Amino acid sequence: MVDSERIIEPELLDHAAPEDVREILKDLARLNRYFGGYRVLRNILREFVGAGDSFSLLDVGAASGDSGAAIRRSFPRAAVVSLDRQFSHLGGAAQPKLAGDAFHLPFRPASFDFVFCSLFLHHFSNDEIVELLRGFGRVARRAVLAIDLDRGPFAFRFLPATTWLFGWNHIFVHDGKISVQAAFKKEELLGLARCAGLADARVAIHRPWARLSLVAPVGAPGDRLSDQIAISSQR
């Protein structure tokens, strides 16, 4: 059952055995690979960069580093740093990687072109999300990017309905339903971004994947690839 407001509950992953954690992170990577996560990520990055461009990106709450790997496949010159509070989750992530607190990022202002997180924000209260996004905006030079879940019945039922086919880990299914209950509607995520001072933020719904993308430019006009094309066409 999905409520009209966010409900945040503890997840079993926080206390899972190491072997279950490994399986859950593999399931999360499969979900991203086959059900829109990587596709949405590539599309929002392409608003700013081309396939051959060099840029830096901080992946907050990176877990296994699967999103960073997807970025490197599509943008070979990208420099991705993976950060997670549990260094053990980063076992499969490429270097550079570090354990750190997302609320106190150990970087100077404007250290990265992009600060990104995937399926991360829904774990926190609204006030905490505003604090996180404000910190992300401080560290980003060009944009804050996020992908999360669109709260609704499709996302809530998806993992239980497809376990027979994909063999999802039982904790992954349990926590997936909790994650959907804690997830967002488009207007909620946009409002939190604007409360964080990301005045140019916009949120899009990606169907049928039940994903939301937050794109919040923080750099000077002309940083986006679309802006550069528009400027060039006017010359």
C-alpha positions as CSV (number, residue, x, y, z in Angstrom):
1,M,0.0,0.0,0.0
2,V,1.4,3.4,-1.0
3,D,0.5,6.4,1.0
4,S,-0.1,10.0,-0.2
5,E,2.9,11.2,1.9
6,R,6.4,9.9,2.4
7,I,6.9,7.2,5.1
8,I,10.4,6.5,6.2
9,E,11.2,3.2,7.9
10,P,14.4,1.4,8.7
11,E,15.7,-1.1,6.1
12,L,17.0,-4.6,6.7
13,L,20.1,-3.8,4.6
14,D,21.5,-1.7,7.5
15,H,21.9,-4.9,9.5
16,A,22.2,-7.6,6.8
17,A,24.9,-10.3,6.7
18,P,27.8,-9.6,4.3
19,E,26.7,-12.3,1.9
20,D,23.2,-10.7,1.7
21,V,24.7,-7.3,1.2
22,R,26.7,-8.6,-1.8
23,E,23.6,-10.1,-3.3
24,I,21.5,-6.9,-2.7
25,L,24.1,-4.7,-4.3
26,K,24.2,-7.1,-7.3
27,D,20.4,-6.9,-7.5
28,L,20.5,-3.1,-7.4
29,A,23.0,-3.0,-10.3
30,R,20.7,-5.4,-12.3
31,L,17.7,-3.1,-11.5
32,N,19.6,-0.1,-12.8
33,R,20.9,-1.9,-15.9
34,Y,17.7,-3.4,-17.1
35,F,15.0,-1.0,-15.7
36,G,16.0,2.5,-16.7
37,G,18.6,3.7,-14.1
38,Y,21.6,3.8,-16.5
39,R,19.5,5.1,-19.4
40,V,18.1,8.0,-17.3
41,L,21.7,8.8,-16.0
42,R,23.1,8.9,-19.5
43,N,20.3,11.2,-20.7
44,I,20.7,13.7,-18.0
45,L,24.4,13.9,-18.4
46,R,24.1,14.4,-22.1
47,E,22.3,17.7,-21.4
48,F,25.8,19.0,-20.3
49,V,28.5,16.9,-21.9
50,G,29.3,14.9,-25.1
51,A,30.6,11.4,-25.2
52,G,34.2,12.6,-25.7
53,D,34.2,15.3,-23.1
54,S,36.3,15.4,-19.9
55,F,34.5,16.1,-16.7
56,S,34.6,15.2,-13.0
57,L,31.7,13.7,-11.0
58,L,31.2,12.8,-7.4
59,D,28.9,9.8,-6.9
60,V,27.4,10.1,-3.4
61,G,26.0,6.9,-1.8
62,A,27.7,5.0,-4.6
63,A,27.4,1.5,-3.0
64,S,28.9,-1.0,-5.5
65,G,29.9,1.8,-7.9
66,D,27.7,0.5,-10.6
67,S,26.5,3.9,-11.7
68,G,30.1,5.2,-11.9
69,A,31.0,2.2,-14.1
70,A,28.0,3.0,-16.4
71,I,29.2,6.6,-16.6
72,R,32.7,5.5,-17.6
73,R,31.3,3.2,-20.3
74,S,29.4,6.0,-22.0
75,F,31.9,8.9,-21.2
76,P,35.4,7.3,-21.2
77,R,37.1,10.6,-20.2
78,A,34.9,11.1,-17.1
79,A,36.7,11.2,-13.7
80,V,34.3,9.6,-11.2
81,V,34.9,9.5,-7.5
82,S,32.7,7.1,-5.5
83,L,31.7,7.9,-1.9
84,D,29.7,5.8,0.5
85,R,29.5,5.7,4.3
86,Q,30.3,2.0,4.2
87,F,33.6,1.4,2.6
88,S,32.7,-2.4,2.4
89,H,29.9,-1.5,0.0
90,L,32.6,-0.1,-2.4
91,G,34.4,-3.3,-2.8
92,G,33.6,-3.6,-6.5
93,A,33.9,0.1,-7.2
94,A,36.9,1.4,-9.2
95,Q,39.3,3.8,-7.7
96,P,39.2,6.5,-6.6
97,K,36.8,5.7,-3.8
98,L,36.4,6.6,-0.2
99,A,34.2,6.3,2.8
100,G,32.6,9.5,3.9
101,D,29.7,11.4,5.4
102,A,27.4,12.8,2.7
103,F,26.4,15.5,5.2
104,H,30.0,16.7,5.6
105,L,31.6,16.1,2.2
106,P,35.4,16.3,2.5
107,F,35.8,18.5,-0.5
108,R,36.3,22.2,-1.2
109,P,33.6,24.3,-2.9
110,A,33.2,23.6,-6.6
111,S,35.5,20.6,-6.5
112,F,33.5,18.6,-9.1
113,D,31.7,19.4,-12.3
114,F,28.8,17.3,-11.1
115,V,27.6,15.9,-7.8
116,F,25.3,12.9,-8.4
117,C,23.3,10.4,-6.3
118,S,21.1,7.4,-7.3
119,L,18.3,6.0,-5.2
120,F,19.9,7.7,-2.2
121,L,17.8,10.7,-1.2
122,H,14.7,8.7,-0.2
123,H,16.5,7.3,2.8
124,F,16.3,10.7,4.5
125,S,13.8,13.1,6.0
126,N,12.8,16.2,4.1
127,D,14.9,18.5,6.3
128,E,17.9,16.2,5.8
129,I,17.4,16.1,2.0
130,V,17.5,19.9,1.9
131,E,20.7,19.8,3.9
132,L,22.2,17.2,1.6
133,L,21.2,19.1,-1.6
134,R,22.6,22.3,-0.2
135,G,25.9,20.6,0.4
136,F,25.9,19.0,-3.1
137,G,25.3,22.4,-4.6
138,R,28.3,23.8,-2.7
139,V,30.7,21.1,-4.1
140,A,29.3,21.1,-7.7
141,R,30.6,23.5,-10.3
142,R,28.0,22.8,-13.0
143,A,25.0,20.8,-11.7
144,V,23.6,18.6,-9.0
145,L,22.0,15.5,-10.5
146,A,19.9,12.8,-8.7
147,I,17.8,9.8,-9.7
148,D,15.2,8.4,-7.4
149,L,11.9,6.6,-7.3
150,D,8.5,7.9,-8.3
151,R,6.2,6.8,-5.4
152,G,3.3,4.9,-6.7
153,P,1.7,1.4,-7.0
154,F,3.7,0.3,-10.0
155,A,7.1,0.7,-8.3
156,F,5.7,-0.7,-5.0
157,R,4.5,-3.9,-6.7
158,F,7.3,-4.4,-9.2
159,L,9.9,-6.3,-7.2
160,P,7.5,-8.7,-5.5
161,A,5.8,-9.4,-8.9
162,T,9.0,-10.1,-10.7
163,T,10.9,-12.2,-8.1
164,W,9.8,-15.4,-9.9
165,L,11.7,-14.2,-13.0
166,F,14.7,-12.4,-11.6
167,G,15.3,-14.2,-8.3
168,W,15.7,-11.0,-6.3
169,N,17.1,-11.3,-2.8
170,H,14.4,-11.4,-0.2
171,I,15.9,-8.5,1.7
172,F,16.1,-6.5,-1.6
173,V,12.3,-7.1,-2.1
174,H,11.5,-6.1,1.4
175,D,13.6,-3.0,1.4
176,G,12.4,-2.1,-2.1
177,K,8.8,-1.7,-0.9
178,I,10.0,0.4,2.0
179,S,12.0,2.6,-0.4
180,V,9.0,3.2,-2.6
181,Q,7.0,4.3,0.5
182,A,9.8,6.8,1.3
183,A,10.2,8.0,-2.3
184,F,8.8,11.1,-3.9
185,K,6.3,12.6,-6.2
186,K,7.7,15.0,-8.7
187,E,6.4,18.2,-7.0
188,E,7.8,17.0,-3.6
189,L,11.4,16.5,-4.9
190,L,11.3,19.8,-6.8
191,G,10.1,21.6,-3.7
192,L,13.0,20.2,-1.6
193,A,15.5,21.2,-4.3
194,R,14.3,24.7,-4.3
195,C,14.3,24.9,-0.5
196,A,18.0,23.9,-0.8
197,G,18.6,27.0,-2.9
198,L,18.7,25.1,-6.3
199,A,16.6,27.7,-8.0
200,D,17.0,26.3,-11.5
201,A,16.2,22.8,-10.5
202,R,13.7,20.7,-12.6
203,V,12.4,17.2,-12.0
204,A,11.2,14.8,-14.7
205,I,9.3,11.5,-14.5
206,H,10.6,8.6,-16.5
207,R,8.1,6.0,-17.4
208,P,7.7,3.0,-17.4
209,W,10.7,2.9,-15.1
210,A,9.0,4.8,-12.2
211,R,12.1,7.0,-11.9
212,L,12.5,10.6,-11.2
213,S,15.5,12.7,-12.3
214,L,16.5,15.9,-10.6
215,V,18.7,18.3,-12.7
216,A,19.8,21.4,-10.9
217,P,22.4,23.6,-12.8
218,V,24.5,25.6,-10.5
219,G,27.2,26.9,-12.9
220,A,27.3,29.9,-15.2
221,P,25.0,30.0,-18.2
222,G,26.5,28.2,-21.1
223,D,27.8,25.2,-19.1
224,R,25.2,22.9,-20.5
225,L,25.8,21.3,-23.8
226,S,22.4,22.5,-25.0
227,D,23.3,26.0,-24.1
228,Q,26.6,25.7,-26.0
229,I,24.9,24.4,-29.1
230,A,22.4,27.3,-28.9
231,I,25.1,29.9,-28.5
232,S,27.1,28.4,-31.4
233,S,24.0,28.5,-33.7
234,Q,23.6,32.2,-33.1
235,R,27.1,33.0,-34.2
